[in-house]
Amino acid sequence: AEHRAEAIERRAADAAVAAAAAIDDAPPAAGELDAQIVWALERSRTERTWRQSVAVGPTGQPILATAEDPLYEALQIELDAAREEVGAVVELDAELRPGLSAAANVLVLRAAQELLADVVRRSESTTLRVRVEGNDVVVTVEGEDEEGRPVLPGPLPLPPSAAIAPCANGVRLRNAAAPAPDP
């Protein structure tokens, strides 16, 4: 009886994993957001930022196409562009896990952009921190003004969501680093 219950439980767990994989692999319904497309558009915008604000001369191949970690490189481009635009010290302190989904990449990059936009112009130095904590990704920004006083971001104007929550100096992207289900 115990083995039968375990077998039933295993089949139910396998079915749940298969259902989740089918949802991930299914094309979006009409009107739904396709994270792959949004990530491709964000990458294009980041490449344009690189060419127009950061690169010293003409560039050949797109920088993100050859990047080992396109999200890390996109974050670095945002910081480089802010540094060029404002003239302040802007640093990236990121520990990312390989293989984040396109949706997670978009959320991390957009959250970082908004948090930086709030702090970098008011700061002499700014640090963007991105950390994987369990299955979550935490994005925070801290700055200091010319007298060494902290410059902190305000809360992002976001609707309530199971995917993102405010935290000290930034946001927590829930389950953004969750491992993909086994095939």
N, C-alpha and C positions, 0 to 999 in steps of 0.2 A: 504494500500500500504506500509505503514511504517512497519507493522508487517511482511508482506511478505518479505520485504528487509532484516529485522532482521533475519528471519527464514533462508533465503538463505545464509546470512552471517554466521550464526551459523553452518549450514550444511557444508559450505566450510571450516570453522575453524576445525570442527570435522573431516572432511576428511583429512585435513593437519596433524592433530595430529595422526590419524590412520596410515597415510602413513609414518610418521616419526617413529612410533612405529614398523611398519612392517620392515623398514630398519634396525632398531636396533636389531630386533629379527631374521632377516634373517641370514642364515649362510653366511660366507664370500665366495665370488667367488674365483675360482682357482687363486692362486697367490696373493690374498689380505691378508693383515695382520689381524689376529684374536687377538684382544686385550685381550681376556680371556686367550688365550694360552701364550701370551707374559707376562701377569701379573703373571701367574702360574710359568713361567720360572724365572722371576725376584724374586718371592718369594723363589724359590728353591735356587737361587744364594745368596739371603740375609740370608737364613738359613745356608748355607755353610759358609758365612762370619762370622756369629754368632758362629758356632762351631769352626772354625779355628782361628779366631782372637780375639774373645771377651769372650766366655764362659770359666769359670775357670776349669771346669771338664766335665765329660761326661754328656750329656743332654739326657733326655728321649724324651718326646713329642716335636715335632717342636714348637718353640716359637710363630710363626705367626699363627699356627692353633688354639691357645687358646687366641690370642690377641683380645681385644675388637675392636681395630682399627688397622688392619694390616699395613696400610700405615704409620701411626704414629710410630708404632713399627719398621717398616723397616727403616724409617728415623733415628730413635734413634740408631738402630744397625749400620748404616753407620757412625754416629757420634762417637759411642763407638769404632768402628774399627779404625777410623782416630785418635782418642785419644790414643789408644794403639800403633798404628803404628808410630805416630809422637811425642807423648808426650806433645802435646799442649792442651790448654783448648778449648774445642769445645762444644757449647751449642745449643740446639734446642728450638726455640720459634715458636710454631705452633698452629694455630687455624684452625682446619679442620671441614668441615661439613660432617656428616655421609652420607654414601651412594654414594660417588663418584664412577664413572664408572671405570671399569678395565682400559680403555684407559687413563683416567685422572690419576689414580694411577701410571701407568707406566710413563707417562710424568712427573709427579711431582717427582717421585723417580729418574728417569734418569737425569732430570735437576739438582736436588739437588746433585747427585753424581758428575756430571761434574763441577758444580760451586764449590763444596767443594774441589775437586781435584786441582782446580786452586789456591785456596786461602790458604788452611790449612797448607801446607808445608812452606809458606812464612810468616805465622802469629804466634804470641805468643798466641793469643786467637781469636776464630772465632765463629760467631753466624749465624746459618741457620734460616731464617724466612720463614714461609709458612703461607699465609693468604688467606682466601676467601674474595674477594671483589666483591659483586654482584654475577654474574655468572662466574667470572674469579677466577683463583687461581694464586697468585703471589708468586714466589719463589726467594728469594734473599739471598746473603751471604755477610757478612761484617767481616773483620778481623782487628786486630791491631798487628803491629810488636812490638819488645821488647822495642822500644822507644815511643810507643803509637801512631805511625803514622798509618793512615788508609791503609789497604791492601784490594784492591777491585778486583773483578774478571774481566777478559776480556770478551768480548762478546762471546757467544757460537757460534761455527761454524755451523750454521743452514741454510738450504735453506729457501727462502721466503715461508711463510705458513700463512693461515688464522687461524691456531690453536695456534700459538705461536708467541710472539713478544718480542723483547728485551725491557728491562726497566732498570732503575737505579739499578745496582748491581745484575741483574738477568734477569728473564723472566716473562712474563705474559702469562698464558695459558688461551686463550679465550674460554669462555663457558665450561670450564672443570668442573664447579660446577653447571651447568644448571640443574634445576629440571627435573626429568623424566616426560614424558607426562603421564597424567592420563589414566588408562586403559579403 
